[in-house]
Amino acid sequence: MGDSRRLIVVDAANVVGSRPDGWWKDRAGAARRLLVEIAGLAARLPAADTVVVVLEGAAKGAVDGAEPSAPRMRVVTAERSGDDKIVEVVAAATGYDRITVVTSDRELRARVEADHAETVGPSWLWNQLP
């Protein structure tokens, strides 16, 4: 039997916004710092796991072709609503045994749970990071 495959989808705006560290002064910089940390996490995860980080608004400035990367980590930008993009990523996901969405947004949680994803809050992700 093969490894269980898990997709972790990160609501970057929600995770960054969960810590009052001045992120609002430089949204792209805060998103870039989060990407660096998630790249480190992605490299340590089991080989069957994939992480998708969704960026929206000013945070999309973190993606300039030189953003941090890691095996099994993808960065997706939302043209409009980050929540809608997350729902789209979850709905399009195939071949995964588990889908975990990292967010504390109640409405988004309900939307992705309706599509059989589980949800965890930002503290879960922060606890996984060094």
N, C-alpha and C positions, 0 to 999 in steps of 0.2 A: 504494500500500500504506500502511495506517495505522501509527501508532506502536505499538510493542510495549507491552502493558499489564502492569505488575508490581504485585503486592500484597506489601507488607512487613508482617509480623505481628511485633510486639515483645512478648516475654516480659518485661514491665516489672520484675517481682520479680527475675528473673535478671540483668537488665542493671544495676539499681540495686545489687544485692548483689555485683556484680563489682568494686566500688570501696570500699575501707574508709574512707569519708569520714564516718562517724557516722550513716549512714542509719537504723540500728536505733533511734536515739533518737527519730526522727520519721519514720515510714514514709510517712505521707500527705504530709508536706513534701518528702521525697525524691522521691516519685512526681510531685508537682506540678512540681518543678524539672526532672525528666526530660521531662514533658509540654511545658514551655516550650521546652526545647531541641529536642524532636522537632517541635513546631509550626514552629519556624524552619526546620528541615530540610525538612519537608513542603512549605513554601512555595517552596523552591528546587528541589525535584525536578521532573522532567519532568511535564507535564500528564497523562500517561497513568498515572502512578504513584499508588497509594493506600497510606496507612499506617494500620494498625489497632494500637492499643496496648491490651494486655490487663492489667487491674489486678485484684488479688485481695487478700483479707484486709484488714488495716489501711490498705493503700495506697488502697483504694477511697474513703477519706476525702478524697482529692485531687479527687474529682468532686463538686462542690457546685453546679453550674449556672453557675459563673463560671470554670471551668477553661479553660486556654489552648486555643485551637482554631486550625485552619488549613484552607484548602481541601484536600480529599482526605485529611483525617485524622479518624479516628474513635476514640473511647475506648470500650472494652467492659469491663464489670465481670463477674467470675466469682462466681456465688453460692457455689460450692464450690471446686473445683479449677481453678486457673488453667491448668494443663496441659490438662485436659479441654476448657476453653473455647477454647484455642488450636487444638486438634485439630478442634473443632467449626467454628471460623471457617475453617480451611483446607479442611475437607470441603465447606463450603457455598459456597466461592468459585467463581464461574463468570465466564467472560469474560476471564480473565487468561492471559497467555502464560507468566508466571513467578510463582511464589509463593516468597518468601524469608522464613524464620522466623529471628528473632534470638534465640538462646538457646545456652547451653553445657550444658544439661541433656541428658545422653546418652539417657535413656529417651524424652524428648519428641522429640529429634532423630529417633530411630528411628521413632516414631509418625507424624510428619509427612512424613518421607522416604518412608514406605510409601504416602502419599497424593500422591506426586510433587512435594513441596515441596523446595526446597533449604534448607540451613541455614548460618548464619554465626554466629560467636560475638559476644559483647557488644563486643569490641574493634573489630569492623567498624563497629558503630553509633557508638561513641565517636569513631572516626576521621572519621566523616561530620559530626559536630557541631562547631560553632565552638569 
